[in-house]
């Protein structure tokens, strides 16, 4: 058994509006993202399942051409190979769970 505290997981700055913390096991990844208002993840897709959970804030997702806005406490499943993008409408914290390890 391995125990983690987010406060102890290194935070990687991706750009001026986004950072991430990552926990990996042999078969999955959990990524905690801090997104400042205006942060955008360009459209992309991947072969694994993804569940995104909004810890706090307000985030717009566009998944396979369908838009939804989630706030703290909301969650979204993204199917394998579904094109998707993300925009932080407020300062937000998003936790993504992937069915395979990510780097």
C-alpha positions as CSV (number, residue, x, y, z in Angstrom):
1,X,0.0,0.0,0.0
2,X,1.2,3.5,-0.9
3,X,-0.2,6.6,0.7
4,X,-0.1,10.1,-0.9
5,X,-0.9,13.6,0.2
6,X,-1.3,16.2,-2.6
7,X,0.7,18.7,-0.5
8,X,3.7,16.3,-0.9
9,X,3.3,15.5,-4.6
10,X,5.6,17.7,-6.8
11,X,3.8,20.3,-8.8
12,X,5.0,20.8,-12.4
13,X,4.3,24.2,-14.0
14,X,3.0,23.7,-17.6
15,X,2.6,27.4,-18.5
16,X,1.6,30.6,-16.8
17,X,-2.0,29.4,-16.4
18,X,-1.6,25.7,-15.6
19,X,0.2,23.3,-13.4
20,X,-0.2,19.6,-12.5
21,X,0.6,17.0,-10.0
22,X,0.8,13.3,-11.0
23,X,0.4,10.0,-9.2
24,X,1.0,6.8,-11.2
25,X,0.4,3.1,-10.6
26,X,1.2,0.2,-12.9
27,X,-2.2,0.5,-14.5
28,X,-3.6,4.0,-14.1
29,X,-2.8,7.7,-13.4
30,X,-4.4,10.4,-11.3
31,X,-3.5,14.0,-12.3
32,X,-4.5,17.0,-10.3
33,X,-4.5,20.2,-12.4
34,X,-4.5,23.8,-11.2
35,X,-6.0,25.9,-13.9
36,X,-6.2,29.7,-13.7
37,X,-9.1,31.5,-15.4
38,X,-8.5,31.4,-19.2
39,X,-6.3,28.3,-19.2
40,X,-7.1,26.2,-22.3
41,X,-6.2,22.6,-23.2
42,X,-6.3,22.3,-27.0
43,X,-8.4,19.6,-28.7
44,X,-6.8,16.2,-28.3
45,X,-7.7,12.5,-27.9
46,X,-6.2,9.4,-26.4
47,X,-7.0,5.7,-26.3
48,X,-7.8,5.4,-22.7
49,X,-10.8,6.2,-20.5
50,X,-10.7,9.4,-18.6
51,X,-12.8,10.7,-15.7
52,X,-12.5,14.4,-14.8
53,X,-13.7,15.6,-11.5
54,X,-14.0,19.3,-10.6
55,X,-12.7,19.9,-7.1
56,X,-13.4,23.7,-7.3
57,X,-14.0,26.3,-9.9
58,X,-15.9,26.3,-13.2
59,X,-14.7,24.5,-16.4
60,X,-16.0,24.2,-19.9
61,X,-15.5,20.8,-21.6
62,X,-16.1,20.2,-25.3
63,X,-16.2,16.4,-25.9
64,X,-16.9,15.0,-29.4
65,X,-18.5,18.4,-30.3
66,X,-20.8,18.4,-27.2
67,X,-20.2,21.2,-24.7
68,X,-20.8,21.1,-21.0
69,X,-19.9,23.3,-18.0
70,X,-19.1,21.8,-14.7
71,X,-18.5,23.3,-11.3
72,X,-17.1,22.0,-8.0
73,X,-18.4,18.5,-7.2
74,X,-19.2,17.7,-10.9
75,X,-17.6,14.9,-12.9
76,X,-17.4,13.8,-16.5
77,X,-16.5,10.6,-18.3
78,X,-14.6,10.9,-21.5
79,X,-14.7,7.8,-23.7
80,X,-11.6,6.4,-25.4
81,X,-10.6,8.3,-28.6
82,X,-13.2,11.1,-28.1
83,X,-11.7,14.4,-29.1
84,X,-11.9,16.9,-26.2
85,X,-10.8,20.3,-25.0
86,X,-11.0,22.2,-21.7
87,X,-11.2,25.8,-20.7
88,X,-11.1,27.2,-17.2
89,X,-13.9,29.8,-16.8
90,X,-12.7,30.5,-13.2
91,X,-9.6,29.5,-11.3
92,X,-10.2,25.7,-10.9
93,X,-8.7,22.5,-9.6
94,X,-9.5,19.4,-11.8
95,X,-8.6,15.8,-11.0
96,X,-8.3,13.5,-14.0
97,X,-8.2,9.7,-13.7
98,X,-6.8,7.8,-16.6
99,X,-7.2,4.0,-17.2
100,X,-3.6,3.7,-18.3
101,X,-0.5,5.5,-16.9
102,X,0.3,8.9,-18.4
103,X,3.5,10.9,-18.3
